[in-house]
Amino acid sequence: MKPADRIVVAAIAFMFVAIPLYGTFQIFDPLRAPMPVVVGFHGALAIALAMLLAAAVCTWGAFRRPPPRRIVGAQLLAGSAIVLAALLGFDVQTGLELGLIVLAMGAVGCALYGYAPLPGATRAIVAATLVAATLAALLALGMLLLRDPAPLYAYNNARAVGLFLNPNELAAYMLVVLGLATGVACYARSRPLRILGGLTALAGAIALGATYSRWGFLAAAAGAAFFAVCSGGRRAWIGVGAIVVVALVLVFGPGEAHHNPRDDTSRIVAWTTGVRTWLAFPLTGSGPLAYRRTYDLLRPPEAPGGDAPVAFDPHSLPLAYLDESGLIGFGSLLIGWVIYVREIARVLRTATARRRGLALALGGGLVALNVHVLVNTISIYFPLAIQGAALVLALAQGDLDAPEA
């Protein structure tokens, strides 16, 4: 690879590595939910500037090696719809900031399409992602075992959270990571890469269990079932059964003690208010992240006030998308997924067994993610989904073990 190519590949890898750090940006929001923060203002600012620089390099790389127009459209549709909703919504500045961030993630996906064919590029991105995910899982588990910081431990009812906004966010990240790590452990030819995948899968599975995310466990089973159906492997179905057994043990065993009984009723309030919000602004929504601004006006009379955690999102990503960007935004998201699913299916028709297994394993992680967000609003959904779909296509198109040029 040329030096310029190495810089772009490093920037793409960094944008995958940095996904666990998005939760640190909560400190920039003066209206954030009342939760303890782990990284201070200057630390979060340094992370944001590094990601901004990497996104700029990825954008430059996307122009150097442009992908087909259909891929550009699929990657940029979601961010463009958010920008439109922001211009018509109640919080223009915040909405535009979010829209530009999502467009930057789309630029990462576009760059990945162009650079994945370079020998060694996809392997470097995958290896960096697995190392970062292992460290994120170990950090979350370490913080949980040490009960440090104590306010964060208490706020999350002794559930693993790490640097993420909440345990459900950590669960969402681990669902995608487990798909990638399991695929690498099973299908990579490189022994060091297989070992890394196995270690990441082990750490990720323990971290997922420590979140006690009931819907996360169901999502994991759904993702494994997708992989089992597509791959036709008997061992995959054994894995589905193991996930279900472990999930039942955790949910009906120690898991009950880690959930506030009011969580279930608060979701009903959030969903009710979410439906009311969408019906009030059906086409373009109330604006990105504007749900909390209209909550007091549209919530049921018996619902908690605007300072309660339930007032910050409708606890369902599809509903949040409809609320804040309307049918236009939600439709754009679906169109982007349709384009990628069709493209991945087309490539897999001629892919080798190893490439097919790798792509379907990560695809199972993305299926699990989309099941998980049905009843949770996950802020890192966009990098996981937008960049993740591009990585599935990269794994399907090229040899992960190809030596670097």
C-alpha positions in Angstrom: 0.0 0.0 0.0 1.1 3.6 -0.7 1.6 5.9 2.3 -1.6 7.7 1.5 -3.5 4.5 1.4 -2.1 3.5 4.8 -3.3 6.7 6.3 -6.8 6.2 5.1 -7.0 2.6 6.2 -5.7 3.7 9.7 -8.4 6.4 9.8 -11.1 3.8 8.9 -9.8 1.5 11.6 -9.8 4.3 14.1 -13.4 5.1 13.4 -14.3 1.5 14.3 -12.0 1.5 17.3 -13.7 4.7 18.6 -17.2 3.3 18.7 -17.1 2.5 22.4 -16.1 6.2 23.1 -19.3 7.8 21.8 -20.8 7.7 25.2 -18.2 10.1 26.6 -19.8 12.9 24.5 -22.8 13.1 26.9 -20.8 15.6 28.9 -21.3 18.1 26.0 -25.1 18.0 26.4 -26.4 20.5 29.0 -29.8 18.8 28.9 -28.5 15.2 29.4 -30.1 12.7 31.6 -28.8 12.8 35.2 -26.2 10.1 35.0 -22.5 10.0 36.3 -19.8 10.7 33.7 -16.5 8.8 33.5 -14.5 11.0 31.1 -14.2 14.7 31.8 -14.8 17.6 29.4 -11.2 17.9 28.1 -10.9 14.1 27.6 -14.1 13.9 25.6 -13.1 17.0 23.6 -9.8 15.3 22.6 -11.7 12.1 21.6 -14.1 14.2 19.5 -11.3 16.1 17.7 -9.4 12.8 16.9 -12.6 11.4 15.5 -13.3 14.5 13.5 -9.8 14.3 12.0 -10.2 10.6 11.1 -13.6 11.3 9.5 -12.1 14.0 7.4 -9.4 11.6 6.2 -12.0 9.0 5.4 -14.0 11.6 3.4 -10.8 12.4 1.5 -10.3 8.6 0.9 -13.8 8.2 -0.4 -13.0 10.7 -3.1 -9.7 9.0 -3.9 -11.3 5.6 -4.4 -15.0 6.4 -5.0 -17.6 3.6 -4.5 -20.6 3.1 -6.8 -23.4 5.6 -6.6 -25.7 3.1 -5.0 -23.3 2.6 -2.1 -22.8 6.3 -1.7 -26.6 6.7 -1.6 -27.1 3.9 0.9 -24.4 5.3 3.2 -25.5 8.9 3.1 -29.3 8.6 3.1 -29.7 8.4 6.8 -27.5 11.4 7.6 -29.2 13.5 4.8 -32.6 12.7 6.2 -31.5 13.8 9.6 -30.2 17.1 8.3 -33.6 17.7 6.6 -35.4 16.9 9.8 -33.2 19.2 11.7 -33.9 22.1 9.5 -37.6 21.6 10.0 -37.4 20.7 13.7 -37.4 22.3 17.1 -33.7 22.0 17.8 -31.9 23.0 14.6 -28.4 23.2 16.0 -28.4 19.9 17.8 -30.1 18.2 14.9 -27.5 19.5 12.4 -24.7 18.4 14.6 -26.2 14.9 14.7 -26.8 14.9 11.0 -23.2 15.8 10.2 -21.9 13.1 12.6 -24.1 10.5 10.8 -22.9 11.7 7.4 -19.3 11.3 8.6 -20.1 7.7 9.5 -21.4 7.3 6.0 -18.1 8.7 4.7 -16.3 5.9 6.6 -18.5 3.3 4.9 -17.8 4.8 1.5 -14.1 4.8 2.1 -14.2 1.2 3.4 -15.8 0.1 0.1 -13.0 1.6 -1.9 -10.1 0.5 0.3 -11.2 -3.0 1.3 -9.9 -4.6 -1.9 -6.3 -3.5 -1.0 -4.5 -6.6 0.4 -4.3 -6.4 4.2 -6.7 -3.4 4.6 -9.7 -5.3 5.8 -7.6 -7.5 8.1 -6.1 -4.4 9.7 -9.5 -2.9 10.3 -10.9 -6.2 11.7 -8.0 -6.8 14.0 -8.1 -3.2 15.4 -11.8 -3.5 15.9 -11.4 -6.8 17.8 -8.6 -5.5 20.0 -10.7 -2.4 20.9 -13.8 -4.5 21.6 -11.8 -6.8 23.9 -10.4 -3.8 25.9 -13.9 -2.3 26.1 -15.4 -5.5 27.4 -12.6 -6.0 30.0 -12.9 -2.3 31.1 -16.6 -2.7 31.6 -16.1 -5.9 33.6 -13.3 -4.4 35.6 -15.4 -1.3 36.6 -18.2 -3.7 37.6 -16.0 -5.9 39.7 -14.3 -3.0 41.4 -17.6 -1.1 41.7 -15.7 2.0 40.5 -16.9 4.7 40.0 -19.4 4.0 42.7 -22.0 6.4 41.5 -22.1 4.8 38.1 -22.3 1.3 39.7 -25.3 2.4 41.8 -27.0 4.3 39.0 -27.0 1.2 36.7 -28.1 -1.2 39.4 -24.8 -3.2 39.4 -24.9 -3.8 35.6 -21.9 -3.6 33.4 -21.7 -0.3 31.4 -18.1 0.7 30.9 -17.8 4.0 28.9 -21.2 3.5 27.3 -24.3 5.6 28.2 -26.1 2.6 29.8 -26.0 -1.2 29.9 -28.2 -1.6 26.9 -25.7 0.4 24.8 -22.9 -1.9 25.9 -25.1 -4.9 25.0 -25.8 -3.5 21.5 -22.1 -3.0 20.9 -21.3 -6.5 22.1 -24.0 -8.1 19.9 -22.3 -6.8 16.8 -18.8 -7.6 18.1 -19.8 -11.1 19.0 -20.9 -11.7 15.4 -17.6 -10.4 14.0 -15.5 -12.2 16.6 -17.3 -15.5 16.2 -16.9 -15.3 12.4 -13.2 -14.6 12.7 -12.6 -17.4 15.2 -14.4 -19.9 13.0 -13.4 -18.9 9.4 -10.1 -17.0 9.4 -7.1 -19.0 8.2 -4.6 -17.0 10.3 -4.1 -18.6 13.7 -3.3 -15.4 15.5 -6.4 -13.8 14.0 -8.5 -16.9 15.1 -7.1 -16.7 18.6 -7.9 -12.9 18.8 -11.4 -13.6 17.6 -11.9 -16.3 20.2 -10.6 -14.1 23.0 -12.9 -11.2 21.9 -15.9 -13.5 21.7 -15.2 -14.8 25.2 -14.8 -11.4 26.7 -17.8 -10.0 24.8 -20.0 -12.9 25.9 -19.2 -12.3 29.5 -19.7 -8.6 29.2 -23.0 -9.1 27.4 -24.1 -11.4 30.3 -23.0 -8.8 32.9 -25.3 -6.2 31.3 -28.3 -8.4 32.3 -30.0 -6.9 29.2 -33.1 -9.2 28.8 -33.9 -8.0 25.3 -30.2 -8.1 24.5 -30.2 -11.9 25.2 -33.3 -12.4 23.0 -31.5 -10.3 20.3 -28.4 -12.5 20.6 -30.6 -15.6 20.0 -32.2 -14.0 17.0 -28.8 -13.1 15.5 -27.5 -16.7 16.1 -30.7 -18.1 14.6 -30.2 -15.9 11.5 -26.7 -17.3 11.1 -27.9 -20.9 11.6 -30.6 -20.6 9.0 -28.3 -19.0 6.4 -25.3 -21.2 7.0 -27.2 -24.4 7.5 -24.7 -25.6 10.2 -25.8 -27.9 13.0 -23.2 -26.4 15.4 -24.9 -23.0 14.8 -28.2 -24.4 16.1 -26.4 -25.8 19.1 -25.1 -22.3 19.7 -28.6 -20.9 19.6 -29.8 -23.4 22.2 -26.8 -22.5 24.4 -27.6 -18.8 24.2 -31.3 -19.4 25.1 -30.3 -21.5 28.1 -27.8 -19.0 29.4 -30.3 -16.2 28.8 -33.0 -17.9 30.8 -30.7 -18.6 33.7 -29.5 -15.0 33.8 -32.9 -13.4 33.4 -34.8 -15.5 35.9 -31.8 -15.9 38.2 -29.6 -13.0 39.3 -30.9 -10.8 36.5 -34.1 -9.8 38.4 -32.1 -8.1 41.1 -30.5 -5.8 38.6 -33.6 -4.3 37.1 -35.8 -1.6 38.6 -39.4 -2.8 38.5 -40.4 0.7 37.2 -38.4 0.1 34.0 -41.2 -1.9 32.4 -43.9 0.7 33.2 -41.7 3.5 32.1 -41.3 1.9 28.7 -45.1 1.9 28.3 -45.1 5.6 29.0 -42.3 6.2 26.6 -43.9 4.2 23.8 -47.3 5.9 24.4 -45.7 9.4 24.2 -43.6 8.3 21.2 -46.7 7.3 19.2 -48.4 10.6 20.2 -45.3 12.5 19.0 -45.2 10.8 15.7 -48.9 11.4 15.1 -48.3 15.1 15.8 -45.4 15.3 13.3 -45.8 12.4 10.9 -43.9 13.5 7.8 -40.7 15.1 9.0 -40.8 14.6 12.8 -40.2 17.0 15.6 -36.4 17.2 14.8 -33.4 15.1 15.8 -33.1 14.7 19.6 -36.1 17.0 20.0 -38.3 14.3 21.7 -37.4 15.7 25.2 -38.5 19.2 24.1 -42.0 18.1 23.3 -42.4 15.4 26.0 -44.2 17.5 28.6 -46.7 18.6 26.0 -47.5 15.2 24.6 -47.0 12.7 27.5 -50.0 11.1 29.2 -51.2 13.0 32.3 -50.0 10.2 34.7 -46.5 10.1 33.2 -43.4 11.4 35.0 -42.3 15.0 34.4 -39.7 16.2 32.0 -36.8 15.6 34.4 -37.3 11.8 34.5 -35.0 9.6 32.4 -38.1 8.4 30.4 -38.4 12.0 29.0 -35.2 11.7 27.0 -36.2 9.1 24.4 -39.1 6.8 23.5 -37.1 3.6 24.3 -37.5 2.3 20.7 -35.2 3.3 17.9 -37.8 2.8 15.1 -40.2 4.9 17.1 -37.5 7.5 17.9 -36.7 7.7 14.2 -40.4 8.3 13.3 -40.7 10.8 16.1 -37.7 12.9 15.2 -37.4 12.5 11.4 -40.8 11.3 10.4 -41.7 9.0 7.6 -39.2 10.6 5.4 -36.3 9.8 7.7 -37.5 6.3 8.6 -38.1 5.5 4.9 -34.6 6.7 4.1 -33.1 4.4 6.7 -35.0 1.4 5.3 -34.0 2.2 1.8 -30.3 2.3 2.8 -30.7 -1.2 4.4 -32.5 -2.6 1.4 -29.7 -1.4 -0.9 -27.0 -3.0 1.3 -28.9 -6.3 1.8 -29.4 -6.7 -2.0 -25.7 -5.8 -2.6 -24.4 -8.3 0.0 -26.7 -11.0 -1.2 -25.4 -10.4 -4.8 -21.8 -10.7 -3.7 -22.4 -13.8 -1.6 -23.7 -15.8 -4.6 -20.1 -16.1 -5.8 -18.2 -15.8 -2.5 -16.1 -18.6 -1.1 -17.3 -20.6 1.9 -14.9 -18.7 4.3 -16.0 -15.3 3.0 -19.6 -16.3 3.2 -19.3 -17.5 6.7 -17.5 -14.3 7.9 -20.1 -12.1 6.2 -23.0 -14.0 7.6 -21.6 -14.1 11.1 -21.3 -10.3 11.2 -24.6 -10.1 9.5 -26.1 -12.1 12.4 -24.6 -9.5 14.7 -26.4 -6.7 12.8 -29.7 -8.7 12.9 -29.3 -8.9 16.6 -28.6 -5.2 16.8 -31.8 -4.4 14.9 -33.8 -6.7 17.2 -32.3 -5.1 20.2 -33.2 -1.6 19.2 -36.9 -2.4 18.8 -37.3 -1.7 22.5 -34.3 0.4 23.2 -33.0 3.7 21.8 -29.3 3.2 21.1 -27.1 6.2 20.4 -24.3 4.2 18.8 -26.8 2.5 16.4 -25.6 4.6 13.5 -21.8 3.7 13.6 -22.7 0.1 14.3 -25.2 -0.2 11.5 -23.8 2.1 8.9 -20.1 1.1 9.3 -21.1 -2.4 10.1 -23.0 -2.9 6.9 -20.0 -1.7 4.9 -17.8 -4.1 6.8 -20.1 -7.1 6.0 -19.8 -6.2 2.3 -16.0 -5.9 2.6 -15.8 -9.3 4.2 -17.9 -10.8 1.5 -15.9 -9.3 -1.3 -12.3 -9.9 -0.3 -10.0 -12.4 1.4 -9.5 -11.5 5.1 -6.2 -13.4 5.2 -4.7 -11.9 2.0 -1.1 -10.7 2.8 -0.4 -7.0 2.8 1.0 -5.6 -0.4 
